[in-house]
Amino acid sequence: MNATTITSSAPPANAADLVSPSHRRTTYYWKCDRPAAFHGTTGRTDAGTLQSALKQALQEKFPSARLSLEPGHGQGNHITFIATVDEARRFVRVEDGPEKDNYLIVESRVLHEVRTLGLPAPRVHAVDASRESVPFAWQMLDLVDAPDLNHFQKKGELDLPRMAGEIGAAIARWQCAEPAGYGPFDPAQVMETNTLCGFHASYEDYFFLHFERHLRYLTHQQLLSSREAAEIESEVLLHRPLLALNQGCLVHKDLALWNILGTPEGVAAFIDWDDAISGDAMDDLSLLACFHDGPVLARALEGYQMLRPLPTEHRRRFWLHLLRNMIVKAVIRVGAGYFEKSDGFFLIGSGSSGQNLQTFTTQRIASALQGLRGDLPVASL
């Protein structure tokens, strides 16, 4: 398959032959559930070994352009580069995992959807997940000339409650997208019909993927006791009826300040949609609560309600998803060694340590469980 340029609503010809079966069908969250768990977090291929091959692939895509390439020094689980194509600077991401994941195709379609809804997000200029000419998938996007908001938060320069209102309104706006199905989107559907369709027929099926395994892992690693894990499982099962959704909405699924570019004055772009799913309206709001407290969440809810009413049982749905997301984040943080890192790591606040992050993680799991049990106000977090 040649690189696909995302410039129109039509899928490429013979799309059904271009997409191999996806591991995403059987994952709740890619970073910890993928067959090569924690790939790109505990170690990665030297970007220098990819640069030459990537430059050749880009030159084939843009044969008449003057093209240069330099490392992008990204902190996520993709290898990143900055490309100059004639006079335009672009951002390039590489997925080099052994699973040959093709979700960059999906993310490119999601970004098109988000931009169509009027939200700030990078434009995709080209994507190739075929691995026919190079042994990795790549995606070229706009280079947004702005730091992430976490940069300003660490320096104490961000009015986070005010910004949370803007973020909450953006969540409400992208929830206008209501894809078919639930969970991660099927790349084959994107290629064949140019539509976003979740792999799962019910949201409950997606929500419980690897739930017990995640809890067992945390008890084995002694982050949770067996009693704590049993209490969590019991409370989640008690609120299982909340998962009976009639319609999913677009969920970013990795919403955090480091995935929002801009300045203290406003958002320039929402980025890193490569974990996006069709899911619950309270999921992205609960993801903010994985890092921030009640006053910030209260402002996010205010911004959300300016465009969209809160769903029924919104408090318990919020706590239920906060609990599920914190369990996943705990699995990643343990497995990828985040608790051993210093405050130079993007996830750890200035002056804090990995031990502080571990304490925060266990406390936030306990708070989510308490909130779910008591149907507590979100602002009580």
Buried (B, 14 or more C-beta within 10 A) or exposed (E): BEBBBBEEEEBEEEBEEBBBEBBBBBBBBBBBBBEEBBBBBEEBBEBEEBBEBBBBBBBEBBEEBEBEBEEBEBEBBBBBBBBBBEEEEBBBBBBBBEBBBBBBBBBBBBBBBBBEBEBBBBBBBBBBBBBEBBEBBBBBBBBBEBBBBBBBBBEEEBEBBBBBBBBBBBBBBBBBBEBBBBBBBBBBBBBBEBBBBBBBEBBBBBBBBBBEEBBBBBBEEEBBEEEBBEBBEEBBEEBEEBBEBEEBBBBBBBBBBBBBBBBBEEBBBBBBBBBBBBBBBBBBBBBBBBBBBBEBBBBBBBBBBEBBEBBEBBBBBBBBBBBBBBBBBBBBBBBBEBBEBEBEBBBBBEEBBBEBBBEBBBEBBBBBBBBBBEEBBBEBB
